[in-house]
Amino acid sequence: MTKKSGMRVLEKVKVGDLLVAEPFLDDPNFKRSVVLVADHFEDGSVGFVLNRPLRVNISSLISGFPKFPAQVFAGGPVQRDTVHYLHTVGEIIDGAKEIAKGIYWGGDFEKLKFLIQSEVISPHDIRFYLGYSGWGEGQLKEEREIYKSWIVADSDPNYVFYNTDKVNLWEQVLQHKGDTFSVISTMPDQNWEN
């Protein structure tokens, strides 16, 4: 949050931001999740959960995909039968959209397969996601302003590609945000019902 004229106002969400679930969010799709916002527009928003690794390899999911030891993540509860990818090599994949400094989304899938087969792209350069997180018009704003479900944080390519400890990513992002968020990051993950 930022201060303005003595009042606290919510930070605006923009493409490339991280949405960090508040500690009491019980939705199993988003509990203690960190979501990278890939698209944000008047009609809705799209993002990918960064800290839900699956026990599956991309080569076993897509027929004819080159053998490639890249892990797959659950990107969110929407269209779980679709595959999306974030990567660091947008300058060599046609059609890739830069969503934050050093983080690109999508692009020419055939070129991607060629670059993987040619060993130009390593598993550290790319992350694959099954499904995505989506919000309709006004939904994300309502979740943030009324229900206080999300904390906005800055993204960093390290969170997406180089941090191997995805399980603790929620805590790490809040600690890096500092102030009271560091305290929130130490809250135990438990069911508060009796």
C-alpha positions, 0 to 999 in steps of 0.5 A, a space after each residue: 500500500 502507498 500513502 496519499 494525503 494521510 490515507 492508505 490506498 491500494 497499489 494498482 495491479 499491473 502486468 508483471 506484478 506478483 499477487 501474494 495470497 494473504 495468509 488466511 486465504 483458504 481457496 485451495 487453488 490459491 492458498 499461500 500462492 504467488 501469482 505472476 500477472 501476465 495480462 491485466 486489462 479492463 475486462 479481466 486479468 490472467 496470471 500463473 501460480 509460480 509455486 505449485 510444482 507438479 510431479 510431471 515433465 513437459 516431455 511426458 505431457 506433449 506428444 512429439 515434444 523434445 526430451 527436456 527435463 523441465 518441470 511443469 507447474 499448476 498455473 491455476 484453476 482455469 483451462 487445466 488442459 492448456 499449456 503455457 510457458 514463461 521464459 527468459 529468451 523472448 528475443 529469440 522466440 517470435 511472438 513472445 510478450 515481455 511481461 516484466 524485465 527478463 520475463 516473457 510469456 509464450 511465443 512461436 511453439 514450433 520455434 521453441 521446440 526447435 530451440 530446445 532440440 538445438 540445446 539453445 534453451 536450458 531448463 533454467 530458461 523456461 517454466 511450463 504451466 498447466 492452466 492459468 489463473 483468471 479474473 473477470 471484469 472487476 473480480 480482481 479489484 473486488 478480491 483486493 479491495 473488499 476481501 483483501 485477498 491479495 498483496 501486490 509485490 514486485 516480480 523478479 526473474 529469480 522468483 520464476 526461473 532460478 529459485 529452486 525452493 518453490 515451496 517457500 516462495 510465498 514466505 520469500 516474496 513477503 520477506 523481500 517486501 519487508 516491513 509488516 510483510 516480513 512478520 506476515 511471512 512467519 505465520 504458520 500454515 495451518 487450519 485455524 478451525 477447531 
